Amino acid sequence: MGQVVSNTGTWMQRIAQDWLVLQLTNSPLAVGVTTALQFVPTAVLGLWGGLIADRFPKHRLLLLTQSFMCALAVVLAALTLTGVVEVWHVYLIAFLLGMATVVDTPTRQTFVNEMVPRRLVPNAVSLNTGNFQLARMIGPAVAGLLISAVGTGWAFALNALSFAAVLTGLAMIRPADLVPMPRAARGRGQLREGLRYVRNTPELLWPTVLIFFIGTFGYNFPIILSAYAKDVFDGGADLYGWLNAAMAFGSVVGALLAARRTTTSLRTLLLWGAGFGAVLAVLGLTPWLPVYFAVLVATGFVSVGLNTMANATVQLSTAPELRGRVMSIYMLVFLGSTPIGSLIVGAITEHWGAPPALVLSGSICLLAAIAVLVLARRQQRRRDRSGVAAGAAADATGEVLATVRSR
């Protein structure tokens, strides 16, 4: 429950932050710069964040990172409410928030493994995603109403207050009640070990490749939806909030259905990726607001199905002592690709408009999913053939040895 409240506040701040930058600059590209600054630390330092998550108690790390994020929300609220906020203030706070995320994200993603038995991890991941998406549905709607009524500053203030819920929840958890997990010992080459592990494990490699394209071109909704609300549908912050809420509603439904799944597969994941790209392209071709809302719900549904499936596949395919590093690589690719994509999509949106940017993004995601599916099948066929050849060689060796022994 604490996580739902805190995530609701976080989504309120995201919406308010994007809208504040748009008000200060009147530039979708500036919104893209803000997003890029928030995710650059993950792109540069993400692997070290995973190593920290593997080495230190996750419960204690989360208390530290969440407290720091709360302090940043307080500062941004104070700057905005006093009327002295400038765009560089938002840029700086977005960057510092990204620095906290470097450690917070892999720690939070893998902490679920300490809270439930292994057999319940897919369900727990789905429910965690459901909590996040429920907050994503409530937060933007509340933020839109708040911004329209009293301005962006109070959205930041309520986000700061919402951290009390998650910090209280974390304080109530007793470390003795958590599932014991091995920690990585200090040693040289640990980051390279994680990279090699991902490269040599198809169940990790192909989801990571797919997520690179999805993260780069698919998850740029702050840029796209703010531009749609302001420029395509001639609305304001309240419409921007409702667009995000519509997408989050589909995400909640998707998360609840995904929570019933106890198995994952690479093929299913790649099909979800193709579906996400297709729905995104359809969204870009939808000019009528009521239909746009409906397609946004479908986009949220497919998006969370893809995200949940990828997350569960990666976590279940990873050895416990490497999970923090592997999740940091996964999140590095997922979140670290966003600065690249946000600048590209922001520039396209500013020069040619949001609909062409959305159609192009969806088409790239669709083609990437199809290409990864073909490459993964090819690799599997090669592995099967080499396995058969190795088995035949072993049988032949056994026959020779048996003949030698009989002599």
Phi, psi and omega in degrees: 000319178300322180293323178298313180298313181294318179295326176300315177297320179298317179293325175299317180293321180299313180296313181297321180297314180298316183291323178298315179297320179296322177293320183287329188240337186057037185224117173300330179295324178295324174297320177296322177296318178300314178298317180298315180297327180290333185252353176302317178303322177295320180296326185268319190244006186304321182296322179292327176298319177294322178295321176298319179296327178285333188268328190244160179300123185293325180300315180291320179299318181295323176300320181290311184293319181293324177295319179295318178297322177299316180297321178296320178296321178298315181297314181295322177297316181297316180298318184286316183292332178274356175078016182254003185294138173235165186297329181290332174298315180295318178302313183296315181293323176299319179295315180295324175297322176297324178297318177294325181295331179308317180268321186296318187295305179296328179294314181292321181295322184269346180297334179300330179291339177270349184262339181223159174296160184304320184295340181260004183300313179302319179295318181295319178299317180295316179294322176297319176295321178299317176301315181298316183286328174299316176296324180293332178283318183283314187304307181299321180297314179295319180298316179300316179294318180297314182298317180295325185275311189229359177101171186288334186301321182289334174295319177294321180295318179293327176297317178301318180293326183294337180295340178300327182293310183289324178293323176294316178299317178295321180294333181278345180284129177266123180307329181294338181273353183278154177288123181297136177230139178294142177257150179286130176283157177293140179181166181276151174076016184289326177292318178296324178300317178296318179296317178297320182299316179293316182298324185267002180242105183303325180294345176254322185296309187290320172301324180292319177297314179299315183295333176300312181290320179296315180294324182287313188249341187264325187256059176244040186295327176303320180288310185295310186289325177294322178291320177298313182299318187274315191260324183274313184256004176053044180251192180233204183295328180294319177295319177302317178297318181290327175298316177295321180294322179297316178296320180293328177299314176298325179294321179297315178299316179298320181293320180294321177290322179294333181295342180277346180277137178244358180232158177227160175208150182295319181298315179298320179300315182292327176293322174299320179297317178295319178298321179297314179298319180296315180295323179297318179295319177298320179301320180291341180263006184259110185265347187261128189302313180300319178291324178299319176301316182296317180291329175297321177299315178297322178298316177298319179300310182291322181300314182287328175298316177297313183296316180295316180297317180295315181298312181294320179299315181294315183294318183284342181266007187244139174295142185305319184287349179251001190297320179297316180292318180295316179294328178291324176295314179300312181288331174299314179292317183292305182275327182289337177282344182297319177302322178295308183295322183295323178290318180295308183293324177298318179293317179297317180297319182291325186267326184239352178103163184290319182301311177299322179298321182289318178297316179297316180299314180297319180297319179296317179298318179297312180295323179296317180297318179295316180297317180295321178299316179296314181295321179295319178294321178298314180298319180295320178296319178297318179295321179296317180295318180294327177293319177296317180296319179295321179294319179295320178296320179295320178296318180296319178298319179298320180295319179297314180297321179295321179295318180298317181296322182292335177282000000 
